[in-house]
């Protein structure tokens, strides 16, 4: 293992913003700095909601220019969405946003051919209306010769080489989590041509070199390799959970909360399907057994509706508001579309016979209590369904900045919460690159390095756990 320090550019694209981070890694050091941050603003066209993929690519190029000379580049992003290319490799249109309405009613058509229990037993993926499989059934693929998931599309533009990274491919509902290869039977029965996909890549595989035109635009001196990382941002974030041993749960917080366990094998039972847990693939043969929870999207949409008030003051008001006065189901699809979020939360409380939160502080407290309750339920059910007990909950991602949410999650789960790192996806991205270049050992070694080098905050559970059980019972009765 080399004793030198190397620099890696981690392109980390979230649903609302993108960033290019530079990680400097040595055998006993790991430092992360932000080179460039840019907005990810979807655009509503007459045909529907689309990602502004050219703006994102421009942000990536600006970020690489700001990063300076690096030893490698890796890209991670949100899951499920894709770009379609023609036979000459040209993009056929802006990728459709997963919140677009075109998949409404598509799942029922799919289940008429492949019943939901059979689909889950084959792919292990929870039902979500935006899964790539449903998008493909809804899409008109006229003229499409190639499909590239978002991080693979950006990698292709940087290098000219095409591939399909495995952790992100596992969110398409077209991968068998037992074989970690394509589910040809499911695809064939639904008329999906898997030849649309480029060959599968593993995290750590080489993904090409920056093209000469990219080097010229960014000012970088070649050759600069691009390395496949856990290109689903959750896969990278879970790789950066600073855990020791196996008895831990994780919650990746941001626009979504992804709460679950790291396992050696998928859980494909009918009970697991009914509980809406998903089996996505992680590093080194692991399975990310988790549930998607609506996450801080609920608060982000409220803040937008309120005209972007000061978040610190809003959280102070929420901390002073009565606890568990009203809660909503943070996994309810009714909260998926944008717009009117404060009103929809109020309507849900009214419909369930609970007090209706009125002020921004009360609504924020309702959201945070509801998220903590959803975290509790996911952690408890995952342990039971996987027969995998845990002693600690690791919270990583943007939600680690929200001390109230972290404390409420500890209170709700009745377990210690270790919060950090905040930039988990970027750190996981960097660690995979560093490992591919011989600077970091296995997954456990990377996590040990994180624990030694990154600031972490521990929250101990407090209060009466019975209050959370009572609040959960209110939702069950709804």
C-alpha positions as CSV (number, residue, x, y, z in Angstrom):
1,X,0.0,0.0,0.0
2,X,1.5,3.4,-1.0
3,X,2.4,5.9,1.6
4,X,1.6,8.9,-0.6
5,X,-1.4,11.2,-0.5
6,X,-3.6,11.4,-3.6
7,X,-6.5,13.6,-4.6
8,X,-9.8,12.3,-5.9
9,X,-12.7,14.3,-7.4
10,X,-16.1,13.1,-6.2
11,X,-19.0,14.3,-8.3
12,X,-22.1,13.9,-6.1
13,X,-25.4,14.8,-7.6
14,X,-28.5,15.1,-5.4
15,X,-32.1,15.8,-6.3
16,X,-31.8,19.5,-5.6
17,X,-28.1,20.3,-5.9
18,X,-24.8,18.9,-7.2
19,X,-21.3,19.3,-5.9
20,X,-17.8,18.4,-6.8
21,X,-15.7,17.5,-3.7
22,X,-12.0,16.8,-3.6
23,X,-10.9,14.1,-1.2
24,X,-7.2,13.9,-0.2
25,X,-6.4,10.4,1.0
26,X,-3.4,8.9,2.6
27,X,-2.9,5.7,4.7
28,X,-3.8,7.7,7.9
29,X,-5.6,10.8,6.5
30,X,-8.9,11.6,4.8
31,X,-9.8,15.3,4.1
32,X,-12.7,16.5,2.0
33,X,-13.1,20.0,0.6
34,X,-15.8,21.5,-1.6
35,X,-14.5,22.6,-5.0
36,X,-17.9,23.7,-6.5
37,X,-21.6,23.5,-5.8
38,X,-24.4,24.1,-8.2
39,X,-28.2,24.0,-8.4
40,X,-30.0,21.0,-9.8
41,X,-33.3,22.6,-10.9
42,X,-35.7,20.4,-12.9
43,X,-37.7,22.0,-15.6
44,X,-41.4,21.5,-16.3
45,X,-41.9,21.3,-20.1
46,X,-45.3,20.9,-21.9
47,X,-44.5,17.1,-22.1
48,X,-43.7,16.8,-18.4
49,X,-41.0,17.2,-15.7
50,X,-37.4,16.9,-17.0
51,X,-33.9,17.0,-15.6
52,X,-31.7,19.8,-17.0
53,X,-28.9,17.3,-17.7
54,X,-26.9,19.8,-19.8
55,X,-26.8,22.3,-16.9
56,X,-25.7,19.4,-14.6
57,X,-22.9,18.4,-17.0
58,X,-21.8,22.1,-17.2
59,X,-21.7,22.1,-13.4
60,X,-19.5,18.9,-13.4
61,X,-17.1,20.5,-15.9
62,X,-16.9,23.7,-13.8
63,X,-16.3,21.6,-10.7
64,X,-13.5,19.7,-12.3
65,X,-11.9,22.9,-13.3
66,X,-12.2,24.3,-9.8
67,X,-10.9,21.0,-8.3
68,X,-7.5,21.3,-9.9
69,X,-5.3,18.3,-10.7
70,X,-6.7,15.0,-9.4
71,X,-5.7,11.4,-9.6
72,X,-9.2,10.1,-10.5
73,X,-12.8,11.2,-10.9
74,X,-15.9,9.3,-9.7
75,X,-19.6,10.1,-10.2
76,X,-22.6,9.2,-8.0
77,X,-26.2,10.5,-8.3
78,X,-29.8,9.7,-7.4
79,X,-31.2,6.4,-8.8
80,X,-33.7,5.1,-11.4
81,X,-33.6,7.9,-14.0
82,X,-31.8,7.6,-17.4
83,X,-30.9,9.1,-20.7
84,X,-31.6,7.5,-24.1
85,X,-29.1,7.7,-26.9
86,X,-29.5,7.0,-30.6
87,X,-27.2,4.8,-32.6
88,X,-24.6,7.6,-32.9
89,X,-24.5,8.1,-29.1
90,X,-26.5,11.3,-29.2
91,X,-28.9,12.1,-26.4
92,X,-32.5,11.9,-27.6
93,X,-34.0,14.2,-25.0
94,X,-33.7,15.5,-21.5
95,X,-34.1,12.6,-19.0
96,X,-37.5,12.3,-17.4
97,X,-37.7,13.2,-13.7
98,X,-38.8,10.4,-11.4
99,X,-41.6,12.7,-10.0
100,X,-43.1,13.0,-13.5
101,X,-46.6,11.6,-13.7
102,X,-46.2,9.3,-16.7
103,X,-45.9,6.2,-14.6
104,X,-49.3,6.6,-13.0
105,X,-51.2,3.3,-13.4
106,X,-48.3,1.6,-15.0
107,X,-47.6,-0.7,-12.1
108,X,-51.0,-2.3,-12.4
109,X,-50.3,-3.1,-16.0
110,X,-47.0,-4.7,-15.1
111,X,-48.5,-6.8,-12.3
112,X,-51.1,-8.1,-14.8
113,X,-48.2,-9.8,-16.5
114,X,-45.8,-10.4,-13.6
115,X,-47.8,-10.4,-10.3
116,X,-46.3,-8.2,-7.6
117,X,-45.2,-11.1,-5.3
118,X,-43.5,-12.8,-8.2
119,X,-41.7,-9.5,-9.2
120,X,-40.4,-9.0,-5.7
121,X,-39.2,-12.6,-5.4
122,X,-37.2,-12.2,-8.6
123,X,-35.8,-8.7,-8.1
124,X,-36.2,-7.9,-4.3
125,X,-37.1,-4.3,-5.1
126,X,-39.8,-2.4,-3.2
127,X,-42.7,-0.9,-5.0
128,X,-42.2,2.7,-6.0
129,X,-44.1,4.2,-8.9
130,X,-40.9,5.6,-10.4
131,X,-38.8,2.4,-10.5
132,X,-36.9,2.2,-13.8
133,X,-38.9,-0.8,-14.8
134,X,-42.2,1.1,-14.7
135,X,-40.6,4.1,-16.5
136,X,-39.5,1.8,-19.3
137,X,-42.9,0.3,-19.7
138,X,-44.4,3.8,-19.9
139,X,-41.7,5.2,-22.2
140,X,-41.7,5.4,-26.0
141,X,-38.3,4.1,-26.9
142,X,-38.5,5.0,-30.6
143,X,-35.0,5.5,-31.9
144,X,-33.2,4.5,-28.7
145,X,-30.2,2.3,-29.1
146,X,-28.7,2.7,-25.6
147,X,-29.9,3.5,-22.1
148,X,-27.5,5.1,-19.6
149,X,-28.5,5.8,-16.0
150,X,-27.7,9.4,-15.0
151,X,-24.2,8.9,-13.6
152,X,-23.3,6.5,-16.4
153,X,-24.5,9.1,-18.9
154,X,-22.2,11.8,-17.4
155,X,-19.3,9.3,-17.3
156,X,-19.9,8.6,-21.0
157,X,-19.7,12.3,-21.9
158,X,-16.5,12.7,-19.9
159,X,-14.8,9.6,-21.3
160,X,-16.6,8.4,-24.4
161,X,-17.0,4.9,-22.8
162,X,-20.3,3.3,-21.8
163,X,-21.1,1.1,-18.9
164,X,-23.8,0.3,-16.3
165,X,-22.6,0.5,-12.7
166,X,-24.0,-2.3,-10.6
167,X,-25.3,-0.6,-7.4
168,X,-27.4,1.8,-9.5
169,X,-28.5,-0.9,-11.9
170,X,-29.9,-2.7,-8.9
171,X,-32.5,0.1,-8.5
172,X,-34.0,-0.6,-11.9
173,X,-36.0,-3.6,-10.8
174,X,-34.2,-5.6,-13.5
175,X,-31.4,-7.1,-11.4
176,X,-31.5,-10.4,-9.6
177,X,-30.0,-9.6,-6.1
178,X,-29.0,-13.2,-5.6
179,X,-26.9,-13.5,-8.8
180,X,-26.1,-9.8,-9.0
181,X,-26.8,-10.0,-12.7
182,X,-29.7,-9.1,-15.0
183,X,-33.1,-10.8,-14.5
184,X,-33.6,-11.9,-18.1
185,X,-36.9,-13.7,-17.4
186,X,-38.6,-10.6,-15.9
187,X,-37.3,-8.3,-18.7
188,X,-38.4,-10.8,-21.4
189,X,-41.9,-11.1,-20.0
190,X,-42.3,-7.4,-19.9
191,X,-40.9,-6.8,-23.4
192,X,-37.9,-4.9,-22.1
193,X,-34.7,-5.3,-24.3
194,X,-31.8,-5.6,-21.9
195,X,-29.5,-4.9,-24.9
196,X,-30.4,-1.3,-24.3
197,X,-28.1,-1.4,-21.3
198,X,-24.3,-1.1,-21.5
199,X,-22.3,-3.9,-19.9
200,X,-22.3,-4.0,-16.1
201,X,-19.5,-2.5,-14.1
202,X,-18.5,-3.0,-10.5
203,X,-17.5,-0.3,-8.1
204,X,-13.8,0.2,-8.5
205,X,-13.7,-0.8,-12.2
206,X,-11.9,1.7,-14.6
207,X,-14.5,3.7,-16.6
208,X,-12.2,5.4,-19.1
209,X,-10.0,8.5,-19.3
210,X,-11.1,12.1,-19.6
211,X,-11.5,13.0,-23.2
212,X,-9.0,15.5,-24.7
213,X,-11.8,18.0,-25.1
214,X,-12.7,17.7,-21.4
215,X,-9.0,18.1,-20.4
216,X,-8.9,21.3,-22.5
217,X,-12.1,22.7,-21.0
218,X,-11.1,21.9,-17.4
219,X,-7.4,22.7,-17.6
220,X,-6.5,19.3,-16.3
221,X,-3.3,17.5,-17.4
222,X,-4.0,14.0,-18.7
223,X,-4.3,11.2,-18.4
224,X,-7.0,11.5,-15.7
225,X,-8.9,8.2,-15.1
226,X,-12.5,8.0,-14.3
227,X,-13.3,5.2,-11.8
228,X,-16.7,3.5,-11.3
229,X,-17.8,4.1,-7.7
230,X,-21.0,3.1,-6.0
231,X,-22.8,5.4,-8.5
232,X,-26.1,5.2,-6.6
233,X,-25.5,7.9,-4.0
234,X,-27.0,5.7,-1.3
235,X,-24.5,3.0,-2.1
236,X,-21.7,5.5,-1.7
237,X,-23.3,6.9,1.5
238,X,-23.6,3.4,3.1
239,X,-20.0,2.7,2.2
240,X,-19.1,5.8,4.3
241,X,-21.1,4.7,7.4
242,X,-18.4,4.8,10.1
243,X,-19.5,1.5,11.7
244,X,-17.6,-1.3,13.3
245,X,-18.9,-4.9,13.2
246,X,-22.3,-5.8,11.8
247,X,-24.8,-4.8,14.5
248,X,-25.8,-1.4,13.1
249,X,-28.6,0.2,11.2
250,X,-28.1,3.3,9.0
251,X,-30.3,6.2,7.9
252,X,-29.1,8.1,4.9
253,X,-30.8,11.5,5.2
254,X,-31.5,14.1,2.7
255,X,-34.4,14.7,0.3
256,X,-35.1,11.0,1.1
257,X,-34.5,9.0,4.2
258,X,-33.1,5.5,3.4
259,X,-33.3,3.5,6.6
260,X,-32.1,-0.1,6.9
261,X,-29.4,-2.7,7.3
262,X,-26.3,-4.0,5.5
263,X,-26.7,-7.7,4.9
264,X,-24.9,-10.5,3.2
265,X,-27.9,-11.8,1.3
266,X,-31.3,-10.4,0.2
267,X,-34.6,-10.9,2.1
268,X,-37.1,-11.9,-0.5
269,X,-40.1,-13.1,1.6
270,X,-43.6,-12.1,1.0
271,X,-43.6,-10.4,4.5
272,X,-40.7,-8.3,3.4
273,X,-42.5,-7.2,0.2
274,X,-45.7,-6.3,2.2
275,X,-43.5,-4.2,4.5
276,X,-42.1,-2.4,1.3
277,X,-38.5,-3.1,2.0
278,X,-36.0,-3.1,-0.9
279,X,-32.9,-5.1,-1.6
280,X,-30.3,-2.9,-3.4
281,X,-26.8,-4.0,-4.0
282,X,-23.8,-2.5,-2.2
283,X,-20.1,-2.8,-2.2
284,X,-18.2,-6.1,-1.8
285,X,-21.2,-8.4,-2.2
286,X,-23.4,-6.6,0.4
287,X,-27.1,-5.9,0.2
288,X,-28.6,-2.6,1.2
289,X,-31.9,-3.8,2.9
290,X,-33.8,-0.6,3.4
291,X,-37.0,1.3,3.2
292,X,-37.5,4.6,1.3
293,X,-39.0,7.3,3.5
294,X,-40.1,10.7,2.1
295,X,-37.4,12.4,4.1
296,X,-36.6,16.1,4.4
297,X,-38.4,16.6,1.1
298,X,-41.4,17.4,3.4
299,X,-39.6,20.2,5.1
300,X,-37.9,21.4,1.9
301,X,-41.2,21.9,0.2
302,X,-42.7,23.6,3.2
303,X,-39.7,26.0,3.4
304,X,-40.1,26.8,-0.3
305,X,-43.9,27.5,0.3
306,X,-43.1,29.8,3.2
307,X,-40.6,31.9,1.2
308,X,-37.4,30.4,2.5
309,X,-37.4,31.5,6.1
310,X,-34.3,31.2,8.3
311,X,-34.0,27.4,9.0
312,X,-32.3,27.8,12.3
313,X,-35.1,29.9,13.7
314,X,-37.6,27.4,12.2
315,X,-35.9,24.6,14.1
316,X,-35.8,26.6,17.3
317,X,-39.6,27.1,17.1
318,X,-40.0,23.4,16.3
319,X,-38.0,22.4,19.4
320,X,-40.3,24.5,21.5
321,X,-43.5,23.1,19.9
322,X,-45.4,20.3,21.8
323,X,-43.9,16.9,21.0
324,X,-45.9,14.2,19.1
325,X,-49.0,16.4,19.1
326,X,-49.7,15.4,15.5
327,X,-47.9,12.9,13.2
328,X,-48.3,11.8,9.6
329,X,-47.1,8.8,7.6
330,X,-43.9,10.0,6.1
331,X,-44.0,7.2,3.6
332,X,-47.4,8.1,2.2
333,X,-47.2,8.6,-1.6
334,X,-49.6,11.6,-1.2
335,X,-46.5,13.6,-0.2
336,X,-44.5,12.6,-3.3
337,X,-45.5,15.4,-5.8
338,X,-44.3,19.0,-5.2
339,X,-46.5,21.9,-4.1
340,X,-48.9,22.8,-1.3
341,X,-47.0,20.7,1.3
342,X,-48.1,22.7,4.4
343,X,-51.7,22.3,3.3
344,X,-51.3,18.6,2.6
345,X,-49.8,17.9,6.0
346,X,-52.6,19.8,7.6
347,X,-55.2,17.9,5.6
348,X,-53.6,14.6,6.6
349,X,-53.7,15.6,10.3
350,X,-57.3,16.7,10.0
351,X,-58.4,13.5,8.2
352,X,-56.9,11.4,11.0
353,X,-58.6,13.4,13.8
354,X,-55.4,14.9,15.2
355,X,-54.8,18.5,16.0
356,X,-54.0,20.5,12.9
357,X,-50.6,22.2,13.1
358,X,-50.9,25.9,12.0
359,X,-47.7,27.8,12.4
360,X,-44.4,27.0,10.5
361,X,-42.9,25.9,13.8
362,X,-45.7,23.5,14.6
363,X,-45.7,22.1,11.1
364,X,-41.9,21.6,11.2
365,X,-42.2,19.8,14.5
366,X,-44.9,17.5,13.0
367,X,-42.6,16.7,10.1
368,X,-39.6,15.9,12.3
369,X,-41.6,13.8,14.8
370,X,-43.1,12.0,11.8
371,X,-39.7,11.3,10.2
372,X,-38.3,10.1,13.5
373,X,-41.3,7.8,13.9
374,X,-40.8,6.5,10.3
375,X,-37.1,5.9,11.1
376,X,-38.2,3.9,14.2
377,X,-40.6,1.8,12.4
378,X,-38.1,1.0,9.5
379,X,-35.3,0.1,11.9
380,X,-37.5,-2.1,14.0
381,X,-39.1,-3.9,11.1
382,X,-35.8,-4.4,9.3
383,X,-34.3,-6.1,12.3
384,X,-37.3,-8.4,12.6
385,X,-37.6,-9.3,8.9
386,X,-33.9,-9.9,8.4
387,X,-33.4,-11.5,11.9
388,X,-30.5,-9.1,12.3
389,X,-30.4,-7.2,15.7
390,X,-28.6,-3.9,16.0
391,X,-27.1,-1.9,18.9
392,X,-26.6,1.5,17.2
393,X,-28.1,3.7,14.4
394,X,-25.8,5.6,12.2
395,X,-27.3,8.7,10.6
396,X,-25.3,10.1,7.6
397,X,-26.0,12.8,5.0
398,X,-27.5,16.2,5.1
399,X,-29.8,15.4,8.0
400,X,-26.9,15.2,10.4
401,X,-26.9,19.0,10.5
402,X,-30.4,18.8,12.0
403,X,-29.6,18.1,15.7
404,X,-33.3,18.0,16.6
405,X,-34.0,15.3,14.0
406,X,-31.0,13.2,15.2
407,X,-32.1,13.5,18.8
408,X,-35.7,12.6,18.0
409,X,-34.5,9.6,16.0
410,X,-32.5,8.4,19.0
411,X,-35.5,8.9,21.3
412,X,-37.9,7.1,18.8
413,X,-35.6,4.1,18.2
414,X,-34.5,3.8,21.8
415,X,-30.9,3.4,20.5
416,X,-27.9,5.6,20.4
417,X,-27.5,7.6,17.2
418,X,-24.1,8.4,15.8
419,X,-24.5,11.3,13.4
420,X,-21.9,11.9,10.6
421,X,-20.4,12.3,8.2
422,X,-22.5,14.9,6.5
423,X,-21.0,14.4,3.0
424,X,-21.2,10.6,3.3
425,X,-21.9,10.0,-0.4
426,X,-18.9,12.1,-1.5
427,X,-16.7,10.3,1.1
428,X,-17.9,6.9,0.0
429,X,-17.2,7.9,-3.6
430,X,-13.7,9.0,-2.7
431,X,-13.0,5.8,-0.7
432,X,-13.8,3.6,-3.6
433,X,-11.5,5.5,-5.9
434,X,-8.7,5.4,-3.3
435,X,-9.2,1.7,-2.8
436,X,-9.0,1.1,-6.6
437,X,-5.7,2.9,-6.5
438,X,-4.3,1.0,-3.6
439,X,-4.6,3.6,-0.8
440,X,-7.3,2.0,1.2
441,X,-8.0,-1.6,2.1
442,X,-11.4,-3.3,2.3
443,X,-14.8,-1.8,3.3
444,X,-14.0,-2.2,7.0
445,X,-10.7,-0.5,6.6
446,X,-12.3,2.5,4.9
447,X,-14.9,2.8,7.7
448,X,-12.1,2.6,10.3
449,X,-10.3,5.5,8.5
450,X,-13.6,7.5,8.5
451,X,-14.1,6.9,12.2
452,X,-10.6,8.3,12.9
453,X,-10.7,11.3,10.6
454,X,-14.3,12.6,10.5
455,X,-16.3,14.5,13.1
456,X,-19.1,12.4,14.6
457,X,-21.8,13.3,17.2
458,X,-23.5,10.8,19.5
459,X,-27.1,11.2,20.7
460,X,-28.3,9.0,23.5
461,X,-32.0,8.1,23.7
462,X,-34.1,10.0,26.2
463,X,-37.7,10.4,27.3
464,X,-40.5,7.8,27.5
465,X,-40.4,5.3,24.6
466,X,-44.1,4.6,25.2
467,X,-45.0,8.0,23.7
468,X,-43.6,6.9,20.4
469,X,-45.5,3.6,20.6
470,X,-48.7,5.6,21.2
471,X,-48.0,7.9,18.3
472,X,-47.4,4.9,16.0
473,X,-50.7,3.4,17.1
474,X,-52.4,6.6,16.0
475,X,-51.1,6.1,12.4
476,X,-52.0,2.4,12.4
477,X,-55.6,3.3,13.2
478,X,-55.8,5.7,10.2
